[in-house]
């Protein structure tokens, strides 16, 4: 079992958050705490025979594969550092539920910011923390669509 204050860092792979191994989470968290303005570079195997070098950009909360340059959102979901640095340029996202605008929680907000910064004109798949269901986030139409129920809800940037 993992202690309550143990950092659990995750990477978003095709809309699903996957935990890093505990040893890697601790390396990521240590760098984030001590030097969040600089990138961390570490080799990670992810089950492959040879490790690949990855960069971690904490300003954009992304992991970047050095070989392919593919960037994926990252977050800290429990213990350790906060899920976004205070200086991180981001906006607050809201969803319209029962005629009330409700702010997304910090992790979902960071995910939406990361998805939007990557492709503001293309719909993205996301698994949001309040549900195990997958959603399509369409930034052009400013809606979230539940993949299973097809329920559409307006989203916006808080003014």
C-alpha positions as CSV (number, residue, x, y, z in Angstrom):
1,X,0.0,0.0,0.0
2,X,1.1,3.6,-0.7
3,X,1.5,6.0,2.2
4,X,-0.9,9.0,2.1
5,X,1.9,11.5,1.5
6,X,3.6,9.4,-1.2
7,X,3.5,11.3,-4.5
8,X,1.5,9.5,-7.3
9,X,2.3,11.1,-10.6
10,X,0.4,10.1,-13.7
11,X,0.5,10.5,-17.5
12,X,-2.5,10.8,-19.7
13,X,-2.4,8.2,-22.5
14,X,-5.2,8.3,-25.0
15,X,-7.5,10.0,-22.4
16,X,-6.7,7.6,-19.6
17,X,-4.5,8.5,-16.6
18,X,-1.8,5.9,-16.0
19,X,0.3,5.9,-12.8
20,X,4.1,6.0,-13.1
21,X,6.0,3.4,-11.1
22,X,6.6,4.6,-7.5
23,X,10.3,5.1,-8.0
24,X,9.7,7.3,-11.1
25,X,6.9,9.3,-9.3
26,X,9.4,10.0,-6.5
27,X,12.0,11.3,-9.0
28,X,9.4,13.4,-10.8
29,X,8.1,14.8,-7.5
30,X,11.5,15.6,-6.1
31,X,12.4,17.6,-9.2
32,X,9.1,19.3,-9.3
33,X,9.5,20.4,-5.6
34,X,13.1,21.6,-6.0
35,X,13.2,23.0,-9.5
36,X,9.8,23.4,-11.1
37,X,11.1,26.0,-13.6
38,X,13.5,23.6,-15.2
39,X,12.9,20.4,-17.2
40,X,13.6,17.0,-15.8
41,X,15.1,14.3,-18.1
42,X,14.9,10.7,-17.1
43,X,15.0,7.3,-18.9
44,X,11.8,5.3,-18.7
45,X,11.1,1.8,-20.0
46,X,7.3,1.4,-19.7
47,X,7.8,-2.3,-20.2
48,X,10.0,-2.0,-23.3
49,X,13.4,-3.7,-23.4
50,X,15.3,-0.5,-23.6
51,X,14.4,2.8,-21.8
52,X,13.6,6.0,-23.7
53,X,14.6,9.5,-22.5
54,X,11.7,11.7,-21.5
55,X,11.6,15.4,-20.6
56,X,9.1,16.7,-18.0
57,X,8.0,20.3,-18.5
58,X,6.3,21.4,-15.3
59,X,5.3,24.8,-16.7
60,X,3.1,23.0,-19.3
61,X,2.6,19.8,-17.1
62,X,3.8,17.6,-20.0
63,X,6.0,14.6,-20.5
64,X,7.8,14.7,-23.9
65,X,9.3,11.6,-25.6
66,X,12.8,12.7,-26.7
67,X,12.7,10.3,-29.7
68,X,9.3,11.1,-31.1
69,X,8.7,14.5,-29.5
70,X,5.2,13.3,-28.5
71,X,3.9,15.3,-25.5
72,X,1.4,14.0,-23.0
73,X,-0.3,15.7,-20.0
74,X,1.0,14.8,-16.6
75,X,-0.4,15.4,-13.1
76,X,0.2,14.6,-9.4
77,X,-3.0,13.0,-8.2
78,X,-2.1,12.3,-4.5
79,X,0.5,13.3,-2.0
80,X,3.6,15.0,-2.9
81,X,3.5,18.2,-4.9
82,X,0.4,20.0,-6.0
83,X,-1.0,19.1,-9.4
84,X,0.1,22.4,-11.1
85,X,2.8,24.9,-10.2
86,X,1.4,28.2,-8.9
87,X,3.1,30.1,-11.8
88,X,1.6,27.8,-14.4
89,X,-0.3,29.9,-17.0
90,X,-3.7,28.4,-17.0
91,X,-7.4,29.3,-17.0
92,X,-10.3,28.0,-14.9
93,X,-12.7,25.8,-16.9
94,X,-16.4,25.4,-16.0
95,X,-19.2,23.2,-17.0
96,X,-23.0,24.0,-17.1
97,X,-24.8,21.6,-14.8
98,X,-28.5,22.2,-14.0
99,X,-28.3,25.8,-15.2
100,X,-25.3,26.5,-12.9
101,X,-21.7,27.0,-13.9
102,X,-19.5,24.6,-11.9
103,X,-15.7,24.7,-11.9
104,X,-13.8,21.6,-12.8
105,X,-11.5,20.3,-10.0
106,X,-7.8,21.1,-10.2
107,X,-6.8,17.8,-11.9
108,X,-9.5,18.0,-14.5
109,X,-8.8,21.7,-15.0
110,X,-5.1,21.0,-15.6
111,X,-6.1,18.2,-18.1
112,X,-8.4,20.6,-20.0
113,X,-5.7,23.2,-20.1
114,X,-3.2,20.7,-21.4
115,X,-5.6,19.3,-24.0
116,X,-6.5,22.8,-25.2
117,X,-2.9,24.0,-25.4
118,X,-2.1,21.0,-27.6
119,X,-5.0,21.2,-30.0
120,X,-7.6,24.0,-29.4
121,X,-9.4,23.2,-32.7
122,X,-9.7,19.4,-32.4
123,X,-11.9,17.4,-30.2
124,X,-10.1,15.4,-27.5
125,X,-10.9,12.3,-25.5
126,X,-10.6,12.6,-21.7
127,X,-11.5,10.6,-18.7
128,X,-12.5,13.2,-16.0
129,X,-12.0,12.5,-12.3
130,X,-15.7,12.6,-11.4
131,X,-16.5,9.6,-13.6
132,X,-14.9,6.5,-15.0
133,X,-16.6,7.3,-18.3
134,X,-14.8,8.8,-21.3
135,X,-15.8,12.2,-22.6
136,X,-15.2,14.1,-25.8
137,X,-14.1,17.6,-25.1
138,X,-14.9,19.8,-28.1
139,X,-13.2,23.1,-27.8
140,X,-14.6,24.5,-31.0
141,X,-18.2,23.9,-29.9
142,X,-17.3,24.4,-26.2
143,X,-19.0,21.2,-25.0
144,X,-18.2,18.0,-23.2
145,X,-19.9,14.9,-24.5
146,X,-20.4,11.8,-22.5
147,X,-19.3,8.9,-24.8
148,X,-21.7,6.4,-23.3
149,X,-24.9,8.5,-22.7
150,X,-24.2,11.2,-25.4
151,X,-25.2,13.9,-22.9
152,X,-23.7,17.2,-24.0
153,X,-22.9,20.0,-21.6
154,X,-21.6,23.4,-22.3
155,X,-18.1,24.3,-21.1
156,X,-16.5,27.7,-20.8
157,X,-13.5,29.5,-19.5
158,X,-14.4,31.3,-16.3
159,X,-14.5,35.1,-16.8
